[in-house]
Amino acid sequence: MSHHQIAIVGGGTAGITVAARLRNADPSLDIAIIEPSEKHYYQPLWTLVGGGIFKPEESGRDEADFIPYGTTWIKDFAESFSPNTNSIVMRGGETITYDYLIVAPGIQLNWDQVRGLKESVGKDGVCSNYSIDTVASTWESIRNLKEGVALFTQPAGAVKCGGAPQKICYLAEDYFRRNGVRDKIDVIFTLAGPRLFAVDRYREALEQVVERKGVEPRFRHNLVEIRSASKEAVYRHMDTDEEIVIKYDMIHVTPPMGAPDFVASSELANEAGWVDVDKHTLKHTRFENIYALGDASSLPTSKTAAAIRKQAPVLVSNLLASMRHEPALASYDGYTSCPVVTGYDSLVLAEFDYSGQPAETFPFDQAKERFSMFMLKKFGLPALYWHGMLRGRA
């Protein structure tokens, strides 16, 4: 058994950013990060990897390079929480105790919730940007398709960056057009929801993109099965429960997602399985010394790295205040950002808060497609991530 002043579960975007900010604020803090992975990936780049702009390996760095100096790295999986005894049991059997706990293990990809998907993804025209093991198959599928049906899916429930499933659809359509095969390919975007985007300002802009590109949106379609042998995608209609079968030549699947099992089954979770925190202070609703941020939290905003960039300073400020027995005054307003790539030279930069109101950074209309914003996505944001966010400086 080992004890640490602050234990952080998860060494992804949220865990590393918070650890770096805590160390910058007070280098004497005793912090442990629980993270089994040797590699750290900038996952927003996977859209561009799937579109052939970057290679998969360009999205990754060694995890060791981003563990803040003086922080203990526990290379194991967290298995269960015991908040009443301030302890966590590791998969390897060790127990870690803490004074304060930060829960940031990210989101879980539930490949097995779509029948046939786990066995077929990565081959025979079934691809997905959502794993380092499958993202190369997306570019392979797009560049090899000369005719037929290109199908793109978005499941029911929360996913990493709500706009991401349609980004790869727009990139693929642009690639087909630039390579003279667009007329022979039907591009269909299926989604379980009733609209393309939650915020009206950006939804209206994306509806124009869909219309201009000739992409066919099919709403309230939730993928339930892949029949790879016959190249059929089976859907359930969200309103009528009707079964709908669409034949495809390539299909990009966004898998269903949810809170990690060890979180969902714990005392920390709400009914939906997410870590139950106050949406402004990021402190747990029942346990005073526990905080959460990022994709595994109950925060009712899009699950993006940009959201974490605004959540992290709030959490750090309130945690340090708690350690000094002072009130938590920092407040998170739900800010998130979703850079929606609409082609190889255009992007709509959606930024908004809890109220669904735009919270834009730049002094121009961000609902318009812009080349400058595409370049920000391609070069600016990765640099900000690696050199700013993960170092606790941005």
Secondary structure, 3 states (H helix, E strand, C coil): CEEEEEEEECCCHHHHHHHHHHHHHCCCCCEEEECCCCEEECHHHHHHHHCCCCCHHHHEEEHHHHCCCCCEEECCCEEEEECCCCEEEECCCCEEEEEEEEECCCCEECHHHCECHHHHCCECCEECCCCCCCHHHHHHHHHHCCCEEEEEEECCCCCECCCHHHHHHHHHHHHHHHCCCHHHEEEEEEECCCCCCCCHHHHHHHHHHHHHHCCEEEECEEEEEEECCCCEEEEEECCCCCEEEEECCEEECCCCEECCHHHHCCCCECCCCCECECCCCCEECCCCCEEECCCCECCCCCECHHHHHHHHHHHHHHHHHHHCCCCCCCCCCCCEEEEEEEECCEEEEEEECCCCCECCCCCCCCCCCEHHHHHHHHHHHHHHHHHCHHHCCC
